[in-house]
Amino acid sequence: MKFSTSRGAMGLAALILLSACSTLPRSGPTIEEITAQPTDGSPAVQIVPITDEVGVLTRVVEDLTFSAAFRAQDVENIEIIRPLDVLNIAVWESGEFPLFGSASGGPSYLNDMRVGLNGTFFMPQVGTIRAAGKTIERLRQELTNSLSPMTPEPQVEIRLESSGTKTVRIFGNEGALGEVPIGPGTRTLSGLIANAPSAGVDPNISQLSIRRGSMVERVWISDIFTNPQLDIALRGGDVINIERDPRSFIALGELGTQAQVEFPGRDISLMEALASIGGLNSSTADPRGVFVLREEEPDIYERITGQPALAPVRTGYVMDLTRPAAFFIASNFSVRDGDIIFVSEAPYVQFLKIVGSISPPINSINSTSQLLTGG
């Protein structure tokens, strides 16, 4: 009786062991499952071991720059009058009977003289005057010449109040930062950044996009200060957006964290990516199964494998961190936007889970067996 009960306990334990193999939770596929040929007809993941050569061939330099159309613009002359600008005009007259009614010797003010969409404005005693496209100095001389036959030795001063057509709208991480007039200190991007409200981002890992008409272009903020060609002239109506680098990768499996992770720098290697998320889980990770999963571009895939490709290829780059010089090789392999970094579970972890799951039932069976047999 005792022998039969023991055999029954062992049989039940074996049954639990077999069922546990397929029902125990885990963080993702094993190395064998990732590299296996799919049975459902879906495209296989092409496995490519990471080497120094692969690191070089897959590196993509993501330089951001402005087109020639943006760089060719000259710095705006802020003294050019444009439609909808507002002019404040002061006139000094030396005659006994002034045209504009100020006999005290002080100036007469004609404020808020708005330039119409047709480029003209009306001034009493002078009439309709074309102003758009002229500098303040040229318009001042023309008004002086027009007033000279009417009043002796007139002197004219013009102050230009820019309309919204000569402002730049700027946005940051927290939303709209306001409108900045294009003035002496804000005619270029560097001047705008220096004078605009803080966008709340680190300039070393931030990008600036500029929308001008139907064109939108983007650069790294730090490059604006090191490359004079990127410090382009601004135009009225430009829309500027300053934001943190939008790129990210996804961390899954036996890592320090599982999350979508923003790039910590402009260029990030596999080793830097692993370090930024706490590295591998020392208790459960298989260092032979560090994968970078991405849909590789056809030209790059053909370059590294010699196999032709007409469309992006599902590729799993695998790194064995137990190999000699593995850390150096991983430091030369670049992570790209949208990559999935996955670390598989060590094989013994499943065994430990199985043992842990069947230990309570076995202990319970043994206790029952001892109770029945009196052992």
C-alpha positions as a Markdown table, in Angstrom:
| # | Residue | x | y | z |
|---|---|---|---|---|
| 1 | Met | 0.0 | 0.0 | 0.0 |
| 2 | Lys | 2.8 | 2.4 | 0.9 |
| 3 | Phe | 4.6 | 1.7 | -2.4 |
| 4 | Ser | 1.5 | 2.1 | -4.5 |
| 5 | Thr | 0.7 | 5.4 | -2.9 |
| 6 | Ser | 4.2 | 6.7 | -3.4 |
| 7 | Arg | 4.1 | 5.7 | -7.1 |
| 8 | Gly | 0.8 | 7.6 | -7.4 |
| 9 | Ala | 2.3 | 10.7 | -5.8 |
| 10 | Met | 5.2 | 10.5 | -8.3 |
| 11 | Gly | 2.8 | 10.1 | -11.2 |
| 12 | Leu | 0.8 | 13.1 | -10.1 |
| 13 | Ala | 3.9 | 15.2 | -9.7 |
| 14 | Ala | 5.1 | 14.2 | -13.2 |
| 15 | Leu | 1.7 | 15.3 | -14.6 |
| 16 | Ile | 2.0 | 18.6 | -12.9 |
| 17 | Leu | 5.5 | 19.0 | -14.2 |
| 18 | Leu | 4.4 | 18.5 | -17.8 |
| 19 | Ser | 1.5 | 20.9 | -17.5 |
| 20 | Ala | 3.7 | 23.5 | -15.9 |
| 21 | Cys | 6.1 | 23.5 | -18.8 |
| 22 | Ser | 3.4 | 25.2 | -21.0 |
| 23 | Thr | 1.5 | 27.3 | -18.4 |
| 24 | Leu | 4.2 | 29.0 | -16.4 |
| 25 | Pro | 4.4 | 32.8 | -17.0 |
| 26 | Arg | 7.5 | 34.3 | -18.6 |
| 27 | Ser | 8.6 | 37.6 | -20.1 |
| 28 | Gly | 8.9 | 36.5 | -23.7 |
| 29 | Pro | 10.2 | 34.0 | -26.2 |
| 30 | Thr | 13.3 | 31.9 | -25.7 |
| 31 | Ile | 16.3 | 32.1 | -28.0 |
| 32 | Glu | 15.1 | 28.9 | -29.8 |
| 33 | Glu | 11.6 | 30.4 | -30.3 |
| 34 | Ile | 12.9 | 33.6 | -31.8 |
| 35 | Thr | 15.3 | 31.8 | -34.2 |
| 36 | Ala | 12.8 | 29.1 | -35.2 |
| 37 | Gln | 11.0 | 29.1 | -38.5 |
| 38 | Pro | 7.4 | 30.2 | -38.0 |
| 39 | Thr | 4.7 | 27.5 | -38.7 |
| 40 | Asp | 1.9 | 30.0 | -39.4 |
| 41 | Gly | 3.3 | 31.2 | -42.7 |
| 42 | Ser | 4.4 | 34.6 | -41.3 |
| 43 | Pro | 7.8 | 36.0 | -42.4 |
| 44 | Ala | 10.7 | 34.6 | -40.4 |
| 45 | Val | 12.9 | 36.8 | -38.3 |
| 46 | Gln | 16.3 | 36.9 | -40.0 |
| 47 | Ile | 18.9 | 36.4 | -37.3 |
| 48 | Val | 22.2 | 38.3 | -37.7 |
| 49 | Pro | 25.0 | 38.0 | -35.1 |
| 50 | Ile | 26.3 | 41.4 | -34.1 |
| 51 | Thr | 30.0 | 41.9 | -35.0 |
| 52 | Asp | 32.2 | 44.9 | -35.5 |
| 53 | Glu | 31.6 | 44.7 | -39.2 |
| 54 | Val | 27.8 | 44.6 | -38.8 |
| 55 | Gly | 28.0 | 47.5 | -36.4 |
| 56 | Val | 29.7 | 49.6 | -39.2 |
| 57 | Leu | 27.4 | 48.4 | -42.0 |
| 58 | Thr | 24.2 | 49.2 | -40.1 |
| 59 | Arg | 25.2 | 52.6 | -38.8 |
| 60 | Val | 22.9 | 55.3 | -40.1 |
| 61 | Val | 24.1 | 58.9 | -39.6 |
| 62 | Glu | 20.9 | 60.9 | -38.9 |
| 63 | Asp | 22.2 | 64.4 | -39.7 |
| 64 | Leu | 19.6 | 67.1 | -39.6 |
| 65 | Thr | 20.1 | 70.3 | -41.6 |
| 66 | Phe | 18.3 | 73.1 | -43.4 |
| 67 | Ser | 17.8 | 73.0 | -47.2 |
| 68 | Ala | 19.4 | 75.6 | -49.5 |
| 69 | Ala | 16.0 | 77.4 | -49.7 |
| 70 | Phe | 16.2 | 78.2 | -46.0 |
| 71 | Arg | 19.9 | 78.9 | -45.8 |
| 72 | Ala | 19.8 | 81.3 | -48.8 |
| 73 | Gln | 17.5 | 83.8 | -47.1 |
| 74 | Asp | 19.2 | 87.1 | -46.1 |
| 75 | Val | 18.8 | 88.6 | -42.7 |
| 76 | Glu | 15.6 | 90.6 | -42.7 |
| 77 | Asn | 15.9 | 94.4 | -42.9 |
| 78 | Ile | 13.6 | 95.3 | -40.0 |
| 79 | Glu | 13.4 | 98.9 | -41.2 |
| 80 | Ile | 11.5 | 97.9 | -44.4 |
| 81 | Ile | 7.8 | 98.9 | -44.1 |
| 82 | Arg | 5.2 | 96.3 | -44.9 |
| 83 | Pro | 1.4 | 96.1 | -45.2 |
| 84 | Leu | -0.4 | 96.3 | -41.9 |
| 85 | Asp | 2.6 | 98.0 | -40.2 |
| 86 | Val | 1.7 | 100.9 | -38.0 |
| 87 | Leu | 3.6 | 104.2 | -38.3 |
| 88 | Asn | 3.9 | 106.9 | -35.5 |
| 89 | Ile | 4.9 | 110.2 | -37.2 |
| 90 | Ala | 6.1 | 113.3 | -35.5 |
| 91 | Val | 6.4 | 116.6 | -37.4 |
| 92 | Trp | 8.2 | 119.8 | -36.2 |
| 93 | Glu | 7.3 | 123.0 | -37.9 |
| 94 | Ser | 9.0 | 126.4 | -37.6 |
| 95 | Gly | 6.3 | 128.6 | -39.3 |
| 96 | Glu | 3.8 | 130.9 | -37.5 |
| 97 | Phe | 0.9 | 129.0 | -38.9 |
| 98 | Pro | 1.6 | 125.2 | -38.6 |
| 99 | Leu | -0.2 | 122.7 | -40.7 |
| 100 | Phe | -0.9 | 120.3 | -37.9 |
| 101 | Gly | -1.9 | 122.8 | -35.2 |
| 102 | Ser | 1.1 | 122.9 | -32.8 |
| 103 | Ala | 2.3 | 126.5 | -32.5 |
| 104 | Ser | 4.2 | 125.9 | -29.3 |
| 105 | Gly | 7.4 | 124.8 | -31.1 |
| 106 | Gly | 6.9 | 121.2 | -30.1 |
| 107 | Pro | 6.1 | 118.4 | -32.5 |
| 108 | Ser | 2.7 | 117.4 | -33.8 |
| 109 | Tyr | 2.0 | 113.7 | -33.5 |
| 110 | Leu | 0.2 | 111.6 | -36.0 |
| 111 | Asn | 0.0 | 108.2 | -34.4 |
| 112 | Asp | -1.4 | 104.9 | -35.4 |
| 113 | Met | -1.1 | 105.5 | -39.2 |
| 114 | Arg | -1.7 | 101.9 | -40.4 |
| 115 | Val | -0.4 | 100.8 | -43.8 |
| 116 | Gly | -3.1 | 99.1 | -45.8 |
| 117 | Leu | -2.9 | 95.8 | -47.5 |
| 118 | Asn | -2.3 | 97.8 | -50.8 |
| 119 | Gly | 0.8 | 99.2 | -49.2 |
| 120 | Thr | -0.4 | 102.8 | -48.7 |
| 121 | Phe | -1.6 | 105.0 | -45.9 |
| 122 | Phe | -3.4 | 108.4 | -45.7 |
| 123 | Met | -1.7 | 111.4 | -44.1 |
| 124 | Pro | -3.6 | 114.7 | -43.6 |
| 125 | Gln | -2.3 | 117.6 | -45.8 |
| 126 | Val | -0.3 | 115.2 | -47.8 |
| 127 | Gly | -2.8 | 112.6 | -49.0 |
| 128 | Thr | -2.3 | 108.9 | -49.9 |
| 129 | Ile | 1.3 | 107.8 | -49.6 |
| 130 | Arg | 2.9 | 104.5 | -50.8 |
| 131 | Ala | 5.0 | 103.1 | -47.9 |
| 132 | Ala | 5.3 | 99.4 | -48.3 |
| 133 | Gly | 8.7 | 98.3 | -49.5 |
| 134 | Lys | 10.4 | 101.5 | -48.4 |
| 135 | Thr | 12.8 | 102.0 | -45.5 |
| 136 | Ile | 11.9 | 104.3 | -42.7 |
| 137 | Glu | 14.6 | 106.8 | -43.8 |
| 138 | Arg | 13.4 | 106.9 | -47.4 |
| 139 | Leu | 9.8 | 107.5 | -46.3 |
| 140 | Arg | 11.0 | 110.2 | -43.9 |
| 141 | Gln | 12.8 | 112.0 | -46.7 |
| 142 | Glu | 9.7 | 111.8 | -49.0 |
| 143 | Leu | 7.4 | 113.2 | -46.3 |
| 144 | Thr | 9.8 | 116.0 | -45.6 |
| 145 | Asn | 9.9 | 116.9 | -49.4 |
| 146 | Ser | 6.2 | 116.7 | -49.6 |
| 147 | Leu | 5.7 | 119.0 | -46.6 |
| 148 | Ser | 8.4 | 121.6 | -47.6 |
| 149 | Pro | 6.2 | 123.6 | -50.0 |
| 150 | Met | 3.5 | 123.8 | -47.3 |
| 151 | Thr | 5.4 | 124.7 | -44.2 |
| 152 | Pro | 8.9 | 126.1 | -43.7 |
| 153 | Glu | 11.7 | 123.8 | -42.7 |
| 154 | Pro | 9.7 | 120.8 | -41.6 |
| 155 | Gln | 11.4 | 118.0 | -39.7 |
| 156 | Val | 9.9 | 114.5 | -39.7 |
| 157 | Glu | 10.5 | 111.5 | -37.4 |
| 158 | Ile | 8.9 | 108.1 | -38.1 |
| 159 | Arg | 8.7 | 105.2 | -35.7 |
| 160 | Leu | 7.7 | 101.8 | -37.0 |
| 161 | Glu | 5.5 | 99.5 | -34.9 |
| 162 | Ser | 5.7 | 96.1 | -36.5 |
| 163 | Ser | 2.4 | 94.2 | -37.1 |
| 164 | Gly | 1.9 | 90.5 | -36.5 |
| 165 | Thr | 3.4 | 89.9 | -40.0 |
| 166 | Lys | 6.9 | 90.4 | -38.5 |
| 167 | Thr | 6.6 | 88.1 | -35.5 |
| 168 | Val | 7.6 | 84.5 | -35.0 |
| 169 | Arg | 5.4 | 82.1 | -33.0 |
| 170 | Ile | 7.4 | 79.8 | -30.7 |
| 171 | Phe | 6.3 | 76.6 | -29.0 |
| 172 | Gly | 8.0 | 74.3 | -26.5 |
| 173 | Asn | 7.3 | 71.2 | -24.4 |
| 174 | Glu | 4.7 | 73.0 | -22.3 |
| 175 | Gly | 2.9 | 74.4 | -25.3 |
| 176 | Ala | 2.9 | 78.0 | -26.7 |
| 177 | Leu | 5.6 | 80.2 | -25.5 |
| 178 | Gly | 4.4 | 83.3 | -27.2 |
| 179 | Glu | 5.0 | 85.5 | -30.2 |
| 180 | Val | 8.4 | 87.2 | -30.6 |
| 181 | Pro | 8.8 | 90.3 | -32.8 |
| 182 | Ile | 11.6 | 90.2 | -35.3 |
| 183 | Gly | 13.9 | 92.9 | -34.0 |
| 184 | Pro | 17.6 | 93.8 | -33.9 |
| 185 | Gly | 18.4 | 90.9 | -31.6 |
| 186 | Thr | 16.0 | 88.3 | -33.0 |
| 187 | Arg | 16.6 | 88.2 | -36.7 |
| 188 | Thr | 18.3 | 84.8 | -36.6 |
| 189 | Leu | 17.6 | 81.5 | -34.9 |
| 190 | Ser | 20.4 | 82.0 | -32.3 |
| 191 | Gly | 19.1 | 85.4 | -31.4 |
| 192 | Leu | 15.6 | 84.1 | -31.1 |
| 193 | Ile | 16.7 | 81.2 | -28.8 |
| 194 | Ala | 18.6 | 83.7 | -26.6 |
| 195 | Asn | 15.7 | 86.1 | -26.3 |
| 196 | Ala | 12.7 | 83.7 | -26.2 |
| 197 | Pro | 11.2 | 82.2 | -23.1 |
| 198 | Ser | 12.7 | 78.9 | -22.0 |
| 199 | Ala | 11.3 | 75.9 | -23.8 |
| 200 | Gly | 12.0 | 73.6 | -20.8 |
| 201 | Val | 14.3 | 71.2 | -22.6 |
| 202 | Asp | 18.0 | 70.3 | -22.6 |
| 203 | Pro | 19.5 | 71.9 | -25.7 |
| 204 | Asn | 22.0 | 69.1 | -26.0 |
| 205 | Ile | 19.3 | 66.5 | -26.8 |
| 206 | Ser | 16.6 | 68.8 | -28.3 |
| 207 | Gln | 15.6 | 69.6 | -31.8 |
| 208 | Leu | 14.2 | 72.7 | -33.4 |
| 209 | Ser | 11.7 | 72.6 | -36.3 |
| 210 | Ile | 10.7 | 75.6 | -38.3 |
| 211 | Arg | 7.5 | 75.8 | -40.5 |
| 212 | Arg | 7.7 | 78.4 | -43.2 |
| 213 | Gly | 4.8 | 78.4 | -45.6 |
| 214 | Ser | 4.3 | 74.7 | -46.6 |
| 215 | Met | 7.8 | 73.7 | -45.7 |
| 216 | Val | 8.9 | 72.1 | -42.4 |
| 217 | Glu | 12.5 | 71.4 | -41.6 |
| 218 | Arg | 14.3 | 70.4 | -38.4 |
| 219 | Val | 17.8 | 70.6 | -36.9 |
| 220 | Trp | 19.6 | 69.9 | -33.6 |
| 221 | Ile | 19.6 | 73.0 | -31.4 |
| 222 | Ser | 23.3 | 72.4 | -30.4 |
| 223 | Asp | 24.3 | 72.5 | -34.1 |
| 224 | Ile | 22.9 | 76.0 | -34.5 |
| 225 | Phe | 25.6 | 77.3 | -32.3 |
| 226 | Thr | 28.4 | 75.3 | -33.9 |
| 227 | Asn | 27.5 | 75.6 | -37.5 |
| 228 | Pro | 26.9 | 79.2 | -38.8 |
| 229 | Gln | 25.1 | 77.9 | -41.8 |
| 230 | Leu | 22.2 | 76.7 | -39.6 |
| 231 | Asp | 21.8 | 80.0 | -37.9 |
| 232 | Ile | 19.4 | 81.0 | -40.6 |
| 233 | Ala | 17.5 | 84.3 | -40.9 |
| 234 | Leu | 13.9 | 84.4 | -39.7 |
| 235 | Arg | 10.9 | 85.6 | -41.6 |
| 236 | Gly | 7.6 | 87.0 | -40.3 |
| 237 | Gly | 5.1 | 84.2 | -39.8 |
| 238 | Asp | 7.6 | 81.5 | -39.1 |
| 239 | Val | 6.5 | 78.9 | -36.6 |
| 240 | Ile | 9.2 | 77.5 | -34.3 |
| 241 | Asn | 8.8 | 74.3 | -32.2 |
| 242 | Ile | 11.5 | 73.4 | -29.7 |
| 243 | Glu | 11.1 | 69.8 | -28.4 |
| 244 | Arg | 13.1 | 67.0 | -26.8 |
| 245 | Asp | 14.5 | 64.4 | -29.2 |
| 246 | Pro | 11.3 | 62.4 | -30.1 |
| 247 | Arg | 13.2 | 59.1 | -30.7 |
| 248 | Ser | 12.8 | 56.1 | -28.4 |
| 249 | Phe | 13.4 | 52.4 | -28.2 |
| 250 | Ile | 11.4 | 49.7 | -26.4 |
| 251 | Ala | 13.0 | 47.5 | -23.7 |
| 252 | Leu | 11.5 | 44.1 | -23.0 |
| 253 | Gly | 12.4 | 40.8 | -21.4 |
| 254 | Glu | 14.9 | 40.2 | -18.6 |
| 255 | Leu | 16.2 | 43.8 | -18.2 |
| 256 | Gly | 16.3 | 46.3 | -15.4 |
| 257 | Thr | 13.0 | 47.8 | -16.7 |
| 258 | Gln | 10.5 | 47.1 | -19.4 |
| 259 | Ala | 9.3 | 50.4 | -20.9 |
| 260 | Gln | 9.5 | 52.7 | -23.9 |
| 261 | Val | 12.7 | 54.6 | -23.3 |
| 262 | Glu | 13.6 | 58.0 | -24.7 |
| 263 | Phe | 17.1 | 58.3 | -26.3 |
| 264 | Pro | 19.5 | 59.7 | -23.7 |
| 265 | Gly | 21.7 | 61.3 | -26.4 |
| 266 | Arg | 21.9 | 62.0 | -30.1 |
| 267 | Asp | 23.7 | 58.8 | -30.9 |
| 268 | Ile | 23.2 | 55.7 | -28.7 |
| 269 | Ser | 24.9 | 52.3 | -28.8 |
| 270 | Leu | 23.5 | 49.0 | -27.6 |
| 271 | Met | 25.8 | 49.2 | -24.6 |
| 272 | Glu | 24.6 | 52.7 | -23.7 |
| 273 | Ala | 21.0 | 51.6 | -24.2 |
| 274 | Leu | 21.4 | 48.6 | -21.8 |
| 275 | Ala | 23.1 | 50.8 | -19.2 |
| 276 | Ser | 20.3 | 53.4 | -19.4 |
| 277 | Ile | 17.7 | 50.9 | -18.3 |
| 278 | Gly | 19.7 | 49.2 | -15.5 |
| 279 | Gly | 21.4 | 46.5 | -17.6 |
| 280 | Leu | 20.4 | 42.8 | -17.6 |
| 281 | Asn | 18.6 | 41.2 | -14.8 |
| 282 | Ser | 21.4 | 39.3 | -13.0 |
| 283 | Ser | 19.0 | 36.7 | -11.7 |
| 284 | Thr | 17.0 | 35.7 | -14.8 |
| 285 | Ala | 18.7 | 37.1 | -18.0 |
| 286 | Asp | 20.5 | 34.9 | -20.5 |
| 287 | Pro | 23.5 | 37.0 | -21.6 |
| 288 | Arg | 23.7 | 34.9 | -24.8 |
| 289 | Gly | 20.3 | 36.2 | -25.9 |
| 290 | Val | 20.4 | 40.0 | -26.2 |
| 291 | Phe | 18.4 | 40.9 | -29.3 |
| 292 | Val | 17.8 | 44.1 | -31.2 |
| 293 | Leu | 14.7 | 43.7 | -33.3 |
| 294 | Arg | 13.9 | 46.0 | -36.2 |
| 295 | Glu | 12.5 | 46.1 | -39.7 |
| 296 | Glu | 15.8 | 46.7 | -41.5 |
| 297 | Glu | 16.0 | 48.8 | -44.7 |
| 298 | Pro | 16.5 | 46.7 | -47.9 |
| 299 | Asp | 19.8 | 48.3 | -48.9 |
| 300 | Ile | 21.3 | 47.8 | -45.4 |
| 301 | Tyr | 20.1 | 44.2 | -45.2 |
| 302 | Glu | 21.5 | 43.4 | -48.6 |
| 303 | Arg | 24.8 | 45.0 | -47.5 |
| 304 | Ile | 25.2 | 42.9 | -44.4 |
| 305 | Thr | 23.9 | 39.6 | -45.7 |
| 306 | Gly | 24.5 | 39.7 | -49.5 |
| 307 | Gln | 20.9 | 38.7 | -50.0 |
| 308 | Pro | 18.6 | 40.9 | -52.2 |
| 309 | Ala | 15.6 | 42.5 | -50.5 |
| 310 | Leu | 12.8 | 44.5 | -52.0 |
| 311 | Ala | 11.1 | 45.6 | -48.8 |
| 312 | Pro | 12.1 | 46.0 | -45.2 |
| 313 | Val | 13.2 | 42.8 | -43.6 |
| 314 | Arg | 12.3 | 41.6 | -40.0 |
| 315 | Thr | 15.7 | 41.3 | -38.5 |
| 316 | Gly | 16.9 | 40.2 | -35.2 |
| 317 | Tyr | 20.5 | 41.3 | -34.4 |
| 318 | Val | 21.7 | 39.0 | -31.6 |
| 319 | Met | 24.6 | 39.7 | -29.1 |
| 320 | Asp | 26.2 | 37.1 | -27.0 |
| 321 | Leu | 27.6 | 39.1 | -24.1 |
| 322 | Thr | 29.7 | 36.0 | -22.9 |
| 323 | Arg | 31.9 | 36.3 | -25.9 |
| 324 | Pro | 35.4 | 37.9 | -25.6 |
| 325 | Ala | 35.2 | 41.7 | -26.5 |
| 326 | Ala | 31.4 | 41.6 | -26.5 |
| 327 | Phe | 31.2 | 44.8 | -24.6 |
| 328 | Phe | 33.4 | 46.6 | -27.1 |
| 329 | Ile | 31.3 | 45.2 | -30.0 |
| 330 | Ala | 28.1 | 46.2 | -28.4 |
| 331 | Ser | 29.5 | 49.7 | -27.9 |
| 332 | Asn | 29.9 | 50.0 | -31.7 |
| 333 | Phe | 26.4 | 48.9 | -32.6 |
| 334 | Ser | 23.9 | 51.7 | -32.9 |
| 335 | Val | 20.4 | 51.6 | -31.7 |
| 336 | Arg | 17.8 | 53.3 | -33.9 |
| 337 | Asp | 14.4 | 54.9 | -33.3 |
| 338 | Gly | 11.7 | 52.3 | -32.8 |
| 339 | Asp | 14.1 | 49.4 | -32.1 |
| 340 | Ile | 13.0 | 46.7 | -29.7 |
| 341 | Ile | 15.7 | 45.5 | -27.3 |
| 342 | Phe | 14.8 | 42.1 | -25.9 |
| 343 | Val | 16.8 | 39.9 | -23.5 |
| 344 | Ser | 15.7 | 36.3 | -23.2 |
| 345 | Glu | 15.3 | 34.3 | -20.0 |
| 346 | Ala | 18.0 | 31.9 | -18.9 |
| 347 | Pro | 17.0 | 28.3 | -19.4 |
| 348 | Tyr | 17.3 | 27.3 | -15.8 |
| 349 | Val | 14.8 | 29.9 | -14.7 |
| 350 | Gln | 11.9 | 27.9 | -16.2 |
| 351 | Phe | 13.2 | 24.9 | -14.3 |
| 352 | Leu | 13.2 | 26.8 | -11.1 |
| 353 | Lys | 9.7 | 28.0 | -11.7 |
| 354 | Ile | 8.6 | 24.5 | -12.4 |
| 355 | Val | 10.2 | 23.1 | -9.3 |
| 356 | Gly | 8.7 | 26.0 | -7.3 |
| 357 | Ser | 5.2 | 25.3 | -8.7 |
| 358 | Ile | 5.2 | 21.6 | -8.0 |
| 359 | Ser | 6.9 | 21.7 | -4.6 |
| 360 | Pro | 3.7 | 22.5 | -2.6 |
| 361 | Pro | 1.6 | 19.7 | -4.3 |
| 362 | Ile | 4.4 | 17.2 | -3.8 |
| 363 | Asn | 4.6 | 18.1 | -0.1 |
| 364 | Ser | 0.9 | 17.8 | 0.2 |
| 365 | Ile | 0.8 | 14.4 | -1.5 |
| 366 | Asn | 3.6 | 13.1 | 0.7 |
| 367 | Ser | 1.8 | 14.2 | 3.8 |
| 368 | Thr | -1.4 | 12.5 | 2.6 |
| 369 | Ser | 0.6 | 9.3 | 1.7 |
| 370 | Gln | 2.1 | 9.2 | 5.2 |
| 371 | Leu | -1.3 | 9.7 | 6.8 |
| 372 | Leu | -2.8 | 6.9 | 4.8 |
| 373 | Thr | 0.0 | 4.4 | 5.4 |
| 374 | Gly | 0.7 | 5.5 | 8.9 |
| 375 | Gly | 4.3 | 6.3 | 7.9 |
